Amino acid sequence: MKAKKPLTHNEAVAEVYRITPQLREYDEFMYLGVRWLPYTMFFHHKNYKSEVINTDAFGFRYTHDQNERYSMEQFPVDKPVNLIIGGSTALGTGTTSDRYTVPSALSDYTREIWLNLGGRGYNATQELILFLMHQHRFTKINRVILLSGANTLTLEGLPDHLACEHGRYYYSYEFQHYMEAYNTDLRRRKNSYASLTGKTGNSLLHKAKEYFKKLIHDENPTEIILSDENVDINQRILRAAWVTTNTLKQWKQLLAPFGAELSYVLQPISSWTKDQFTSEEDDMFYAIDCCANNFWRLFGKLCAKDLHHLYRDAIERECIKMEIPFIDMNDALKKSAIINETFFVDHLHFNDAGYIEVARLIYEELIKKSKE
């Protein structure tokens, strides 16, 4: 294969947008700044409007059927609903409009209401908490499908010093960095308590020390590079599988009062799904690698094919014990008629045709079979 031309960051970003123009809109959506929230830490911007992606007053993406559009803010409470929950694949990153997401496609297949509870960057625990914060809005839930797995596994690759007793999550570094700034501010306050009483950080000498320290270490925290090079990959898989299956136990408890059917769909990863990529997919992956952010740096090792079955089997075993229907979408797509076509826009997300096919497979393999 001919070696590809090295790309600068800006050249790589331009190439990504050339191949998949709609990704520019998703980047606009994501890089407006972070909307911080309690408990889940962050969520999408609310009332975002564009031709590609639109959100309601809570930040949830709209779902379309043939006649209406629905969201967490706007759905008939007297009718049963279905929920798609997960990260940015559940959200539908990569589609050209809200109409091509998995929930929208399932609305067409089933003629039922499907709400999009996808949360960009969320791990399994945050997905659960997001539902918990909005649980009071529902009266009737038929079905909940978790289209998930990749974020939890990716984020468990964060370095050990960013881990806590509640796992690893998007913005682990940012949370520690900026909250530690508050602790620094506490030490500088004029009137304090406990062992800090009577001590001040407001002396001229202290201020001078802090000023020169800032000059020496004046780097932009948002540009820090994170790596998984010292993280044991086998332990990482075990941790991610445990987090995932532990939240599945909690999901069963939360959904019991609704009598809702819970299913788990293991999210597809490019190299776990395809043995050979189209030239367009290859070009896209190369461009993304040339302008990778920390998430994609943490993701890199996960492309190894031998990790697929280790992770899948660990989750599937627990699903069987809990009697939760399970689908590995990687294997389902391998048998699909579109397997040799271009449908990945990066290692985790699809174009319109890819999302429609994922929805069709969910409908055929989960929903129709459960009714037989």
C-alpha positions as CSV (number, residue, x, y, z in Angstrom):
1,M,0.0,0.0,0.0
2,K,1.3,3.5,-0.9
3,A,2.4,5.5,2.1
4,K,0.1,8.4,3.0
5,K,1.3,11.9,3.0
6,P,1.9,13.2,6.6
7,L,-0.7,15.8,7.6
8,T,-0.5,18.7,10.0
9,H,-3.3,19.1,12.5
10,N,-5.1,21.7,10.4
11,E,-4.7,19.7,7.2
12,A,-6.1,16.6,8.9
13,V,-9.1,18.5,10.3
14,A,-9.8,19.9,6.8
15,E,-9.5,16.4,5.3
16,V,-12.0,15.0,7.9
17,Y,-14.5,17.8,6.9
18,R,-13.9,17.1,3.2
19,I,-14.7,13.4,3.5
20,T,-17.6,13.8,6.0
21,P,-18.9,17.5,5.9
22,Q,-21.5,17.0,8.6
23,L,-18.8,16.3,11.2
24,R,-18.0,20.0,11.2
25,E,-21.4,20.6,12.7
26,Y,-20.9,18.0,15.4
27,D,-17.6,19.7,16.3
28,E,-19.3,23.0,16.4
29,F,-21.9,21.4,18.7
30,M,-19.2,19.9,21.0
31,Y,-16.7,22.7,21.1
32,L,-18.9,25.6,22.0
33,G,-17.7,24.9,25.5
34,V,-18.8,22.4,28.2
35,R,-22.3,22.8,29.8
36,W,-21.5,21.6,33.3
37,L,-24.3,19.9,35.3
38,P,-24.6,18.3,38.7
39,Y,-24.3,14.5,39.1
40,T,-23.5,13.6,35.5
41,M,-20.9,16.4,35.3
42,F,-21.8,17.6,31.8
43,F,-24.3,17.4,29.0
44,H,-25.1,18.8,25.6
45,H,-26.0,22.4,24.9
46,K,-29.7,23.0,25.1
47,N,-31.9,24.4,22.4
48,Y,-29.1,23.9,19.8
49,K,-30.5,24.4,16.2
50,S,-28.9,23.4,12.9
51,E,-29.7,21.3,9.8
52,V,-27.7,18.4,11.3
53,I,-28.4,18.2,15.0
54,N,-31.1,19.8,17.2
55,T,-31.6,19.6,21.0
56,D,-34.4,20.4,23.3
57,A,-34.5,22.6,26.5
58,F,-32.7,19.8,28.4
59,G,-30.0,19.1,25.8
60,F,-31.5,15.9,24.4
61,R,-31.5,15.3,20.6
62,Y,-34.8,15.1,18.9
63,T,-36.3,11.9,17.4
64,H,-38.5,12.0,14.3
65,D,-41.1,9.6,13.1
66,Q,-43.1,10.1,9.9
67,N,-45.3,12.8,11.4
68,E,-43.9,14.2,14.6
69,R,-40.7,14.9,16.5
70,Y,-40.2,14.0,20.1
71,S,-37.7,14.5,22.9
72,M,-37.4,14.3,26.7
73,E,-39.0,17.8,26.9
74,Q,-41.7,17.0,24.4
75,F,-43.5,13.6,24.3
76,P,-47.1,12.5,25.1
77,V,-46.9,11.3,28.7
78,D,-50.1,9.2,28.3
79,K,-48.5,6.9,25.7
80,P,-45.8,4.3,26.3
81,V,-42.3,5.2,25.1
82,N,-39.1,3.4,24.3
83,L,-35.6,4.6,25.1
84,I,-32.3,4.4,23.4
85,I,-29.5,5.0,25.9
86,G,-25.7,5.2,25.4
87,G,-23.0,7.6,24.3
88,S,-22.4,9.4,21.1
89,T,-23.4,6.5,18.9
90,A,-26.8,6.4,20.6
91,L,-26.9,10.2,20.1
92,G,-26.2,9.6,16.4
93,T,-22.9,11.4,15.8
94,G,-22.2,11.3,12.1
95,T,-25.8,11.5,10.7
96,T,-26.7,14.3,8.4
97,S,-29.9,15.1,10.3
98,D,-31.9,14.0,13.4
99,R,-34.0,11.8,11.1
100,Y,-31.3,9.2,10.6
101,T,-30.5,8.3,14.2
102,V,-31.2,4.9,15.6
103,P,-34.2,6.1,17.6
104,S,-35.7,7.9,14.6
105,A,-35.3,4.8,12.4
106,L,-36.8,2.6,15.1
107,S,-39.8,4.9,15.3
108,D,-40.4,4.2,11.6
109,Y,-40.0,0.5,12.0
110,T,-42.2,0.1,15.1
111,R,-44.6,3.0,14.7
112,E,-43.9,3.7,18.4
113,I,-42.2,6.6,20.2
114,W,-38.5,6.3,20.8
115,L,-36.6,8.9,22.7
116,N,-32.9,9.6,22.3
117,L,-31.1,9.5,25.6
118,G,-27.6,9.4,24.1
119,G,-25.0,11.4,26.0
120,R,-21.7,12.3,24.3
121,G,-18.8,11.0,26.2
122,Y,-20.9,9.2,28.9
123,N,-19.7,6.0,30.5
124,A,-22.1,3.4,31.7
125,T,-22.5,5.0,35.2
126,Q,-23.3,8.4,33.7
127,E,-25.9,6.8,31.4
128,L,-27.6,5.4,34.4
129,I,-27.5,8.6,36.4
130,L,-28.9,10.6,33.4
131,F,-32.0,8.4,33.3
132,L,-32.3,8.6,37.1
133,M,-32.4,12.4,36.9
134,H,-35.3,12.3,34.4
135,Q,-37.1,9.1,35.6
136,H,-39.9,11.2,37.1
137,R,-41.0,12.3,33.6
138,F,-42.1,8.8,32.5
139,T,-45.3,7.0,33.3
140,K,-45.1,4.2,30.7
141,I,-41.9,2.6,29.3
142,N,-42.1,-0.4,27.0
143,R,-38.5,-1.0,26.2
144,V,-35.0,0.3,27.1
145,I,-32.1,-0.5,24.8
146,L,-28.6,0.3,25.9
147,L,-26.4,0.8,22.8
148,S,-23.1,1.2,24.7
149,G,-19.8,-0.2,25.7
150,A,-17.1,1.7,23.9
151,N,-16.9,4.9,26.0
152,T,-16.6,2.9,29.3
153,L,-13.8,0.8,27.8
154,T,-12.0,3.8,26.3
155,L,-12.1,5.9,29.4
156,E,-10.9,3.1,31.6
157,G,-7.6,3.7,29.8
158,L,-7.1,6.9,31.6
159,P,-3.9,6.9,33.8
160,D,-4.2,5.5,37.3
161,H,-3.6,8.9,38.9
162,L,-6.9,10.1,37.4
163,A,-8.9,7.1,38.7
164,C,-11.1,7.3,41.8
165,E,-13.2,4.9,43.7
166,H,-16.0,5.6,41.2
167,G,-14.0,4.8,38.1
168,R,-12.7,6.9,35.2
169,Y,-14.7,9.2,33.2
170,Y,-14.6,11.9,30.5
171,Y,-13.1,15.1,32.0
172,S,-11.4,13.1,34.8
173,Y,-8.3,15.3,34.4
174,E,-10.3,18.6,34.1
175,F,-12.3,17.8,37.2
176,Q,-9.3,17.2,39.3
177,H,-7.4,20.2,37.9
178,Y,-10.1,22.8,38.2
179,M,-11.5,21.7,41.5
180,E,-7.9,21.7,42.9
181,A,-7.9,25.4,42.0
182,Y,-10.7,25.8,44.5
183,N,-8.5,24.3,47.2
184,T,-5.8,26.7,46.3
185,D,-8.3,29.6,46.6
186,L,-9.3,28.3,50.1
187,R,-5.7,28.6,51.2
188,R,-5.7,32.2,50.0
189,R,-8.8,33.4,51.7
190,K,-8.5,36.1,54.4
191,N,-10.8,34.5,57.0
192,S,-10.5,30.7,57.3
193,Y,-11.3,27.9,59.7
194,A,-9.6,24.9,61.4
195,S,-5.9,24.6,60.9
196,L,-5.9,27.4,58.3
197,T,-7.2,29.9,60.8
198,G,-4.8,32.9,61.1
199,K,-2.8,31.8,58.1
200,T,-2.9,33.9,55.0
201,G,-1.9,33.4,51.4
202,N,-2.3,37.1,50.7
203,S,1.2,38.3,51.7
204,L,3.3,40.0,49.0
205,L,5.9,37.3,49.3
206,H,3.2,34.6,48.7
207,K,1.7,36.5,45.8
208,A,5.1,36.9,44.2
209,K,5.8,33.2,44.6
210,E,2.5,32.3,42.9
211,Y,3.1,34.7,40.1
212,F,6.5,33.3,39.2
213,K,5.2,29.7,39.6
214,K,2.5,30.6,37.1
215,L,5.1,32.0,34.6
216,I,7.2,28.8,34.9
217,H,4.2,26.4,34.5
218,D,2.0,28.5,32.2
219,E,0.6,25.8,30.0
220,N,-3.0,25.5,28.8
221,P,-4.6,22.6,30.8
222,T,-6.9,21.9,27.9
223,E,-3.9,20.9,25.8
224,I,-2.4,18.3,28.1
225,I,-1.8,15.0,26.4
226,L,-3.1,11.9,28.1
227,S,-1.9,8.3,27.3
228,D,-2.9,4.8,28.2
229,E,0.7,3.5,27.8
230,N,1.0,2.4,31.4
231,V,-2.5,0.9,31.8
232,D,-2.7,-2.9,31.7
233,I,-5.1,-3.7,28.9
234,N,-6.4,-6.9,30.5
235,Q,-7.2,-5.1,33.8
236,R,-8.8,-2.4,31.7
237,I,-11.2,-4.8,30.0
238,L,-12.1,-6.4,33.3
239,R,-12.8,-3.0,34.9
240,A,-14.9,-1.8,32.0
241,A,-16.9,-5.0,31.9
242,W,-17.5,-4.9,35.6
243,V,-18.7,-1.3,35.5
244,T,-21.0,-2.1,32.6
245,T,-22.5,-5.2,34.1
246,N,-22.8,-3.6,37.6
247,T,-24.9,-0.8,36.1
248,L,-27.0,-3.4,34.3
249,K,-28.0,-4.8,37.7
250,Q,-29.0,-1.2,38.7
251,W,-30.9,-0.7,35.5
252,K,-33.0,-3.8,36.2
253,Q,-33.9,-2.4,39.6
254,L,-34.7,1.1,38.2
255,L,-36.9,-0.3,35.5
256,A,-38.8,-2.9,37.5
257,P,-41.7,-0.5,38.5
258,F,-42.2,0.2,34.8
259,G,-42.2,-3.4,33.7
260,A,-39.9,-2.3,30.9
261,E,-37.9,-4.8,28.9
262,L,-34.1,-4.1,29.1
263,S,-31.7,-5.1,26.3
264,Y,-28.0,-4.6,25.8
265,V,-26.4,-3.9,22.4
266,L,-22.6,-3.9,22.4
267,Q,-21.6,-0.9,20.4
268,P,-19.6,-1.5,17.2
269,I,-15.9,-0.6,16.9
270,S,-14.5,-0.3,13.4
271,S,-11.9,-3.1,13.5
272,W,-14.1,-5.4,15.6
273,T,-16.7,-5.1,12.8
274,K,-14.8,-5.0,9.6
275,D,-11.8,-7.1,8.3
276,Q,-11.3,-4.7,5.4
277,F,-12.2,-1.0,5.1
278,T,-13.2,1.0,2.0
279,S,-10.6,3.5,0.7
280,E,-12.8,6.3,2.0
281,E,-12.9,4.8,5.5
282,D,-9.1,4.3,5.4
283,D,-8.6,7.9,4.4
284,M,-10.9,9.1,7.2
285,F,-9.2,7.0,9.9
286,Y,-5.8,8.3,8.8
287,A,-7.0,11.9,8.9
288,I,-8.5,11.4,12.4
289,D,-5.3,9.8,13.6
290,C,-3.4,12.9,12.4
291,C,-5.5,15.2,14.5
292,A,-6.4,12.9,17.4
293,N,-7.7,14.3,20.7
294,N,-7.2,12.6,24.0
295,F,-10.2,10.4,23.5
296,W,-8.9,8.9,20.3
297,R,-5.4,8.5,21.9
298,L,-6.9,6.4,24.6
299,F,-9.0,4.5,22.0
300,G,-6.0,3.4,19.8
301,K,-5.2,0.1,21.5
302,L,-8.8,-1.0,21.4
303,C,-8.6,-1.6,17.7
304,A,-6.8,-4.9,18.4
305,K,-9.2,-7.6,17.2
306,D,-8.3,-10.1,20.0
307,L,-9.8,-7.7,22.6
308,H,-13.3,-7.9,21.0
309,H,-14.2,-11.4,22.3
310,L,-12.6,-10.8,25.8
311,Y,-14.8,-7.7,26.3
312,R,-17.9,-9.1,24.7
313,D,-17.8,-12.5,26.5
314,A,-17.4,-10.8,29.9
315,I,-20.5,-8.7,29.3
316,E,-22.5,-11.4,27.6
317,R,-22.0,-13.9,30.5
318,E,-23.5,-11.5,33.0
319,C,-26.4,-10.6,30.6
320,I,-27.2,-14.3,30.4
321,K,-27.2,-14.6,34.2
322,M,-29.5,-11.6,34.5
323,E,-31.7,-12.8,31.6
324,I,-31.0,-9.6,29.7
325,P,-31.2,-10.0,25.9
326,F,-27.8,-9.3,24.4
327,I,-26.6,-8.5,20.8
328,D,-23.0,-7.9,19.7
329,M,-23.6,-5.4,16.9
330,N,-20.1,-6.0,15.7
331,D,-21.0,-9.6,14.8
332,A,-24.5,-8.5,13.5
333,L,-22.9,-6.0,11.1
334,K,-20.4,-8.6,9.8
335,K,-23.4,-10.5,8.3
336,S,-25.0,-7.4,7.0
337,A,-25.5,-6.7,3.3
338,I,-23.7,-3.3,3.7
339,I,-20.5,-4.7,5.3
340,N,-18.4,-3.9,2.2
341,E,-19.8,-0.4,1.8
342,T,-18.6,2.8,3.5
343,F,-20.6,3.4,6.7
344,F,-18.0,4.3,9.3
345,V,-17.2,8.0,9.6
346,D,-14.7,7.3,12.4
347,H,-13.9,4.3,14.5
348,L,-17.2,4.5,16.5
349,H,-19.7,6.5,14.4
350,F,-21.6,6.0,11.2
351,N,-23.1,7.8,8.2
352,D,-26.8,7.7,7.6
353,A,-26.8,4.3,6.0
354,G,-24.8,2.8,8.9
355,Y,-27.3,4.1,11.5
356,I,-30.3,2.9,9.6
357,E,-28.7,-0.6,9.3
358,V,-27.9,-0.7,13.0
359,A,-31.6,0.2,13.7
360,R,-32.8,-2.5,11.3
361,L,-30.6,-5.1,13.0
362,I,-31.9,-4.1,16.4
363,Y,-35.5,-4.3,15.1
364,E,-34.9,-7.7,13.5
365,E,-32.7,-9.3,16.1
366,L,-34.3,-7.9,19.3
367,I,-37.7,-6.4,18.8
368,K,-39.3,-8.8,16.3
369,K,-37.9,-11.9,18.0
370,S,-39.2,-10.8,21.4
371,K,-42.7,-10.6,20.0
372,E,-42.6,-14.0,18.3
